[in-house]
Amino acid sequence: MSDVLELVDVSVVRGGGPLVEQITWSVAEGERWVVVGPNGAGKTTLLQIASTYLFPTSGTAAVLGEKLGSVDVFELRPRVGMASASLADRLPRREKVLDIVLTAAYGMTATWRERYEESDEDRALFLLDQLGMSAFVERRFGTLSEGERKRVQIARALMTDPELLLLDEPAAGLDLGGREDLVRRLGRLAADPIAPAMVMVSHHVEEIPSGFTHVLMLRQGKVLAAGPIEETLTSRNLSLCFGLPLVVKQRDARWSAQGLPLNA
Ligand SMILES: Nc1ncnc2c1ncn2[C@@H]1O[C@H](COP(=O)(O)OP(=O)(O)OP(=O)(O)O)[C@@H](O)[C@H]1O
């Protein structure tokens, strides 16, 4: 298996301080990683490197075998699918759902008289169907609920048939039903052997879909633990990660965590 993402001793420094510090982490083909850690731990910073939008201050980062700094990122970007709140904010609310997905094929956020191939439209419709959005293809993006919008973003991220899929808090802001619907769909994607390698940032272990194989735990910009999820996502590690006593449970390939009661 070759590495889809390889960071060696990566630090990012801004305003005199490190955002992330000496991160060594690799993601191989077929792996599905969840990145957890408290607010400000550096999760989004790592995704920005993985999506080629941020270069390390020191250390080396290779995305799909290409070292950042010595490759044309514009050739690399279509090979990486990304869904995040900041990207969603840039999508035009008046655009039709189908076009929101279609424009990804051309690395754009809005239609500009480009002529799409019929095969592109078929793929966009297929992906929207996979994400349960067939009934919404003619709707304007801005009229969708938060959960519907998240599903469209994931369809869009998959449009270029990427080799690496990055999801920054895909379940944030969803109600229980919306979260469970999304987590089930991501679980189905994770189980698909031809789906891309996946890295998902999450604040809650309850959002980890079944089929996720590895976890990276960050605290204050550093790696606290990284490895296969079954042996790494322990009560001890999660407690150290979030700085309070937590108990982690796994049941039917899903995870939950709760804090220990305060002593009376
Ligand atoms: N341009 C910048 N200049 C200075 N500090 C920054 C800059 N960008 C991010 N930071 C800081 O870097 C740290 C890591 O930010 P990052 O967004 O990666 O964390 P995160 O783990 O994704 O947090 P959250 O869970 O709150 O989204 C934070 O403390 C943030 O304030």
The ligand as an ORCA input file, in Angstrom:
! r2SCAN-3c Opt
* xyz 0 1
  N      -3.471     32.609     10.913
  C      -3.370     32.275     12.196
  N      -2.599     33.020     13.046
  C      -2.475     32.679     14.352
  N      -3.092     31.623     14.904
  C      -3.871     30.847     14.123
  C      -4.054     31.134     12.736
  N      -4.877     30.184     12.216
  C      -5.193     29.346     13.229
  N      -4.600     29.759     14.380
  C      -4.671     29.083     15.692
  O      -4.151     27.779     15.531
  C      -4.780     26.871     16.412
  C      -5.249     25.653     15.643
  O      -6.353     26.012     14.818
  P      -7.211     24.932     14.046
  O      -8.316     25.657     13.331
  O      -6.317     24.069     13.234
  O      -7.786     24.064     15.248
  P      -8.972     23.002     15.263
  O      -8.450     21.824     16.024
  O      -9.477     22.745     13.898
  O     -10.046     23.767     16.131
  P     -11.654     23.703     16.150
  O     -11.988     22.366     16.728
  O     -12.030     24.830     17.094
  O     -12.150     23.908     14.756
  C      -5.890     27.665     17.101
  O      -5.448     28.017     18.385
  C      -6.070     28.891     16.211
  O      -6.485     30.006     16.970
*
